[in-house]
Each structure stands twice: as C-alpha cells, then as structure tokens.
Amino acid sequence: MKIAAYTLPLVLVLAPLGCGDDGTTSDTDASTTDASTSETETTAGTTDTTDATDATDATDATDATDATDATTDTTTDTGGETEFAMTIWPAIINDTTCSCHVGGSGGLVMGSDAATAYAALVGVASVGAPGLTRVVAGDASSSYLINKLRGTQLDVGGAGGQMPLSGGPLADADIAAIEAWINAGAN
C-alpha cells in the first residue's frame, strides 16, 4: 500500500472497520474505492461517498488518479526574531558580548534573553554614534552593530573600541552570519 503525502476525506463509520455486528472480523466487511477527489467506503453493508467537505483519512492508499498539490511554496524566510533567537543570539551574541551589555554598558542594555536583545538592537538609534541605527533591517552596511564588530566604528562617526572588548574580535564567519541575518530582513 502506498502512503500519500496528503490525505483524502475521512469516512466516519459507526461500526468499527473490519468488524461485523457479532464482533468478529471479516475480510468482506470493508472495502475502499478511491476515485480522484472522492472516496467510497463500504463497511458492513453501508456505503458512504465522501467529498472534500469531509474530514481527512490518513490511511487512504493513493494511485496515479489521485489529485496532487502542484503548487510551489514561494515564501522566503526573512530572518527575524525567531532566527535571531535560535541562531544569532545563542551561538554568537550571548556567548561573546552579552556579559558587558546585560547591565547596559556603553548605553546598550541587551538583557539576558534573546527577546530583550532583539528589541534593543533592531531599529534602535545608537547612543555612541548619533544619527546611526544599531541594526537597520535589510542593510548590514548601514548597521552600526557591524561597524562595532568590524572595528570600523570611528570611520562612521562612532566611538569606543571594537566589540566585543573581552575575548577578542568575533570570527569573520560569525560577523558574516550576523550580516546575513540583517540583510535578510532582521524582522
């Protein structure tokens, strides 16, 4: 029996499938016929034809006559808080920069969780570089955070040293991951 990637309508039968009135099982008590978008099931002499308005039946066998979903998912993952919380925050920011900014060092209060850090970064004006935004969603090159991580903050009118101050600069791959998240929308 071939299992489909989709389900067809469910046929609700009052008697258990495959059981006669006496509780014994008989191979002749149940039969199923699949015809494109409707399904006919016969159980203990009762026939029920289902259509798209009935509930689904995950046990339906499929064949070449069954309808298939020919559409393509065209949605794009644009990053955002979920990606930030799952990848950027735990693997990069929390492990390297958060110890100083939990309490607000340098005017940035990132807190001790991803949601607080995200809210403090995305679309928020920088304290150390007036006129610049910490993270500009969709534009890593205009995001002051990237300048701080790359050590180019003085070139854009910023102040202070390269971040993180302790433990040395982030690896290029980590900075590239943050840039990719920002460029993907960071929303």
C-alpha positions in Angstrom: 0.0 0.0 0.0 1.4 3.4 -1.0 1.0 6.2 1.6 0.3 9.6 0.2 1.9 12.9 1.1 -1.6 14.4 1.5 -4.8 13.0 3.0 -8.2 12.4 1.5 -11.6 12.8 3.2 -12.3 10.6 6.2 -15.3 8.3 6.2 -17.0 8.1 9.6 -18.4 4.7 10.1 -20.3 3.8 13.2 -19.3 0.1 13.3 -15.5 -0.5 13.7 -13.9 -1.1 10.3 -13.5 -4.8 9.6 -15.8 -6.0 12.4 -19.3 -7.5 11.9 -22.2 -7.0 14.2 -21.1 -10.0 16.2 -17.6 -8.5 16.9 -15.8 -11.0 14.6 -13.6 -9.8 11.8 -14.3 -10.5 8.2 -12.3 -9.5 5.1 -15.5 -8.9 3.2 -16.9 -6.4 5.7 -14.9 -3.4 4.4 -13.9 -2.2 1.0 -12.5 1.1 -0.2 -12.6 2.6 -3.7 -10.5 5.7 -4.4 -11.7 7.9 -7.3 -9.7 11.1 -7.7 -11.3 13.6 -5.2 -14.0 11.4 -3.7 -13.8 8.2 -1.8 -16.4 5.4 -1.4 -16.1 3.1 1.5 -18.4 0.1 2.2 -18.5 -1.2 5.7 -20.8 -3.9 6.9 -23.2 -3.3 4.0 -23.3 0.5 4.4 -21.9 2.8 1.6 -20.6 6.3 2.3 -19.3 8.5 -0.5 -17.1 11.3 0.8 -16.1 14.6 -0.8 -13.8 17.5 0.0 -16.0 18.7 2.9 -15.4 15.5 4.9 -12.6 15.1 7.4 -9.4 13.6 6.2 -8.4 9.9 6.2 -4.6 9.4 6.7 -4.8 5.7 5.8 -6.0 6.2 2.3 -3.9 4.5 -0.4 -3.1 6.6 -3.4 -2.7 5.9 -7.0 -2.0 7.9 -10.2 -5.6 9.1 -10.4 -5.4 11.0 -7.1 -5.1 14.7 -7.1 -1.7 16.2 -6.1 -0.5 19.6 -4.9 1.3 21.1 -7.9 1.9 24.5 -6.2 5.3 25.6 -5.1 6.0 27.4 -1.8 7.4 30.8 -2.8 7.6 32.3 0.7 11.0 33.4 1.8 12.4 33.2 5.3 13.3 36.8 6.1 15.2 36.1 9.2 13.6 37.9 12.1 13.3 37.3 15.8 12.9 33.6 15.5 16.2 33.2 13.5 17.8 35.7 15.9 16.6 33.7 19.0 17.6 30.4 17.5 21.0 31.1 15.9 22.4 34.6 16.2 21.6 35.1 19.9 22.8 31.8 21.4 25.7 31.0 19.2 27.2 34.4 18.7 25.9 37.3 20.7 25.1 35.7 24.1 28.4 33.8 24.2 30.6 36.8 23.4 29.1 40.2 24.0 26.2 40.0 26.4 28.2 39.9 29.7 29.0 43.6 29.3 25.7 44.7 27.9 23.3 42.9 30.3 23.6 45.9 32.6 23.8 48.5 29.9 27.5 49.1 29.4 28.0 51.7 26.7 24.3 52.6 26.6 23.2 49.3 25.2 21.0 47.2 27.5 20.7 43.8 25.9 19.4 42.0 28.9 19.8 38.3 29.4 17.4 36.9 26.8 17.0 37.0 23.0 13.8 39.0 23.0 15.3 41.8 25.1 18.5 41.9 23.0 16.5 41.9 19.7 14.3 44.8 20.9 17.5 46.7 21.9 19.2 46.3 18.6 16.7 46.3 15.6 15.6 49.8 14.5 17.1 51.5 17.6 19.2 54.6 17.4 22.8 54.2 18.6 23.9 56.0 21.7 27.6 56.0 20.8 27.1 57.2 17.2 24.3 59.8 17.0 22.4 59.6 13.7 23.2 55.9 13.2 20.9 52.9 13.9 22.2 49.8 15.7 20.6 47.4 13.2 19.0 48.6 10.0 16.8 45.7 8.9 17.8 44.7 5.4 21.0 46.8 5.3 24.0 45.4 7.2 26.3 48.0 5.7 24.2 50.8 7.4 24.0 49.0 10.7 26.3 50.4 13.4 26.5 47.0 15.1 28.5 45.7 12.1 30.9 48.7 12.4 31.4 47.9 16.0 32.1 44.3 15.3 34.5 45.0 12.4 36.3 47.8 14.3 35.3 50.5 11.8 33.0 52.5 14.1 35.4 55.5 14.0 35.1 55.7 10.2 31.3 56.4 10.6 31.4 58.8 13.4 31.1 56.3 16.2 33.1 56.0 19.4 34.8 53.4 21.6 36.6 50.2 20.7 35.8 47.2 18.6 33.3 44.8 20.1 33.5 42.6 22.0 36.0 44.2 24.2 36.9 41.0 26.0 37.9 37.8 24.3 39.0 39.5 21.1 37.0 40.2 17.9 34.4 37.8 16.6 35.4 35.4 13.8 34.7 36.6 10.3 32.3 33.8 9.9 30.3 35.0 12.9 30.2 38.6 11.6 29.1 37.3 8.2 26.3 35.3 9.8 25.1 38.5 11.6 25.3 40.4 8.3 23.3 37.8 6.5 20.6 37.9 9.2 20.4 41.7 9.0 20.4 41.6 5.1 17.6 39.0 5.2 15.4 41.5 7.0 16.1 41.1 10.7 12.4 41.5 11.3 
